Amino acid sequence: MATVLLVRHGRSTSNTSGLLAGWTPGVELDATGEQQVADLGIRLEQLPVARIVSSPLQRCQQTAAAVAAGLSDLSIDTDERLGECHYGAWTGRKISELVKDDLWRTVQDHPAAAVFPPSPDFEHESLAQMSARTVAAVREIDAAVEAAHGPKAIWVAVSHGDVIKAVLADALGSHLDQFQRIVVGPASVSAIRYTARRPFVLRVNDSTGDLSDIPDKAEPTGDATPGGETGTGSGD
């Protein structure tokens, strides 16, 4: 199937102010974030990206626009399922306050059990619900990209740290309780190739590396061999 590049938005004003942004409107990239996504756009210019799908939140839309600008202004599709976790009453609060809440330890140590508190202003959900909706969205879009552009197609999903970590955990065959072990930095690229048998994780949290080999890794992949390589060649 197609290969998805999971792109986290660049550094935002909320990141620098220590707030849990969630679905707070108007959270945009700061100056560093703008430079990060400009550099990201240059890194992705070399790739034959067939489609860009983004979270509706402003910081992701800005990031997607920077990526699209280097790809002959490829249009951007928006899918709410790629949006940030719905943190409910935690939305917009200072991280320094949230770490004192008992729920914080659940989020860190047993995230599969974490349910964010309701709020009159913002939707709330569990991390398990967030994981389910985003994994389903990525797999569904991936299949649609393959149907439209073929099994070697590459597409970009622009989303958020927790969302990307959840998708990576699923692809790695890891329980959601382990997803906090994955690091996904601002403007980083992670890559997954889904196949009929299992997903293959090609990149995790790549912020500076050369991405030119992604099309080669997007070739149909066979069984893993001893030594850690894929395909039919011998391991090293």
C-alpha positions in Angstrom: 0.0 0.0 0.0 1.0 3.7 0.0 3.5 5.3 2.3 2.4 7.9 4.8 4.7 10.7 6.1 3.4 11.7 9.5 4.4 15.4 10.0 4.0 17.1 13.3 3.2 20.9 13.1 6.1 23.3 13.9 6.6 24.9 17.3 3.6 26.9 18.3 2.9 29.8 20.6 1.3 27.3 23.0 4.4 25.2 23.1 6.5 28.1 24.1 4.0 29.4 26.7 3.6 26.0 28.4 -0.1 25.6 27.7 -2.0 22.5 26.6 -3.5 24.0 23.4 -5.8 21.2 22.4 -8.6 22.6 20.2 -8.1 26.2 21.4 -8.6 28.4 18.4 -6.0 30.8 17.1 -2.9 28.9 18.3 -0.4 29.5 15.5 3.3 28.8 14.8 5.8 31.0 16.5 8.9 32.4 14.6 10.9 29.3 15.3 8.0 27.1 14.1 7.7 29.1 10.9 11.4 28.5 10.2 11.0 24.8 11.1 8.2 24.3 8.6 10.0 26.3 5.9 13.0 24.0 6.3 10.6 21.0 6.3 9.1 22.1 3.0 12.6 22.2 1.4 13.3 18.7 2.7 10.1 17.3 1.2 10.4 19.0 -2.2 12.4 16.1 -3.6 9.6 13.6 -2.9 6.7 12.7 -5.3 3.9 13.5 -2.8 0.5 12.6 -4.1 -1.7 14.1 -1.4 -1.6 16.3 1.7 -4.2 15.8 4.5 -4.1 18.0 7.6 -5.7 18.5 10.9 -8.1 21.5 10.8 -6.2 23.4 13.6 -4.3 26.5 12.5 -0.8 25.3 13.4 -1.2 22.3 11.3 -2.8 24.2 8.4 0.2 26.5 8.4 2.6 23.6 8.4 0.7 21.9 5.6 0.8 25.1 3.5 4.6 25.2 3.9 4.8 21.6 2.7 2.5 22.3 -0.2 4.4 25.4 -1.3 7.4 23.3 -2.2 5.3 20.7 -4.1 3.9 23.0 -6.8 1.2 24.2 -4.4 -0.4 20.8 -4.0 -3.9 21.3 -2.6 -4.5 20.5 1.1 -7.3 18.3 2.3 -8.6 18.7 5.8 -9.8 15.8 8.0 -11.0 16.5 11.5 -10.0 12.9 12.6 -6.4 14.0 12.4 -7.1 16.8 14.9 -5.6 17.0 18.3 -6.9 14.9 21.2 -10.1 16.5 22.7 -8.7 17.4 26.2 -12.0 18.8 27.5 -11.5 20.8 30.7 -7.7 20.5 30.4 -7.8 22.6 27.2 -5.8 25.8 27.5 -4.5 25.1 31.0 -0.9 25.5 32.1 1.2 22.2 32.0 2.7 23.2 35.3 -0.8 23.0 36.9 -1.8 19.8 35.1 1.2 17.9 36.4 -0.3 18.2 39.9 -3.6 16.5 38.8 -3.9 12.7 39.5 -5.0 12.2 35.9 -1.5 13.4 34.8 0.1 10.2 36.2 -2.5 8.1 34.4 -1.8 9.9 31.1 1.9 9.2 31.6 1.8 5.7 33.1 -1.4 4.1 31.9 -2.7 6.3 29.0 -5.1 3.6 27.7 -7.2 4.4 30.8 -7.0 8.2 30.6 -10.3 10.0 30.0 -10.1 13.8 29.9 -12.7 15.7 32.0 -15.8 17.2 30.3 -16.1 21.0 29.7 -18.9 23.2 28.5 -16.6 24.8 26.0 -14.5 21.9 24.6 -15.2 18.3 23.6 -13.5 15.6 25.7 -12.5 12.1 24.9 -10.2 9.3 26.1 -6.7 8.7 24.7 -8.0 5.3 23.5 -10.8 7.1 21.5 -8.3 9.5 20.0 -6.1 6.6 19.0 -8.9 4.7 17.4 -10.2 7.6 15.3 -6.8 8.6 14.1 -5.5 5.2 13.3 -8.7 4.5 11.4 -8.4 7.8 9.5 -4.8 7.2 8.5 -5.4 3.6 7.3 -8.5 4.7 5.4 -6.8 7.6 3.7 -3.8 5.4 2.9 -6.0 2.9 1.1 -7.7 5.7 -0.8 -4.3 7.2 -1.9 -3.2 3.7 -3.1 -6.4 3.2 -5.0 -5.9 6.6 -6.7 -2.1 6.7 -7.2 -0.8 3.2 -6.9 1.1 1.2 -4.3 4.2 3.3 -4.6 2.4 6.5 -3.7 3.6 8.8 -0.9 1.3 11.1 1.0 1.6 13.5 3.9 -0.6 13.6 7.1 0.0 16.8 9.1 -1.1 16.3 12.7 -0.1 16.6 16.4 2.3 14.9 18.8 0.0 12.6 20.7 -1.9 11.7 17.5 1.3 10.7 15.6 2.6 8.8 18.6 -0.6 6.8 18.8 -0.5 6.0 15.0 3.2 4.9 15.4 2.4 2.8 18.4 -0.3 1.0 16.4 2.1 0.4 13.5 4.8 -0.9 15.8 2.3 -3.4 17.3 2.7 -1.7 20.7 0.0 -1.2 23.3 -1.2 2.4 23.7 0.2 2.3 27.3 3.7 2.4 25.6 3.1 5.3 23.4 4.7 7.8 25.8 8.0 6.1 25.0 7.9 7.5 21.5 9.2 11.0 20.8 7.7 13.2 18.1 9.2 16.7 17.9 7.9 19.8 16.2 8.1 19.6 12.4 9.5 16.1 12.5 8.7 13.4 9.9 7.8 9.8 10.7 7.0 7.3 8.0 4.9 4.2 7.8 4.3 1.8 4.9 1.2 -0.2 5.4 1.0 -3.6 3.7 -1.6 -6.4 3.6 0.4 -8.3 6.2 1.7 -5.7 8.5 2.9 -2.1 8.7 6.6 -1.2 8.3 7.9 1.8 10.2 10.5 3.6 8.1 11.2 6.7 10.1 10.5 8.1 13.6 10.9 11.7 14.7 13.3 12.6 11.8 13.9 16.4 12.0 17.0 16.8 9.9 17.8 13.7 7.9 17.8 13.1 4.2 14.4 11.8 3.0 15.4 11.0 -0.6 15.4 7.2 0.1 11.7 7.2 1.0 10.6 6.3 -2.5 13.0 3.3 -2.5 11.6 2.2 0.8 8.1 2.6 -0.6 8.7 -0.4 -2.8 6.6 -3.5 -2.0 8.2 -5.0 1.1 8.6 -8.7 1.9 9.5 -10.7 5.0 12.1 -9.3 7.4 15.3 -11.3 7.3 17.7 -12.1 10.2 19.9 -9.0 10.7 16.9 -6.6 10.5 16.6 -5.9 6.8 13.4 -6.5 4.7 12.9 -8.3 1.5 14.6 -11.4 0.3 18.3 -10.4 0.7 20.4 -11.7 3.6 20.8 -9.7 6.7 24.1 -8.1 7.7 
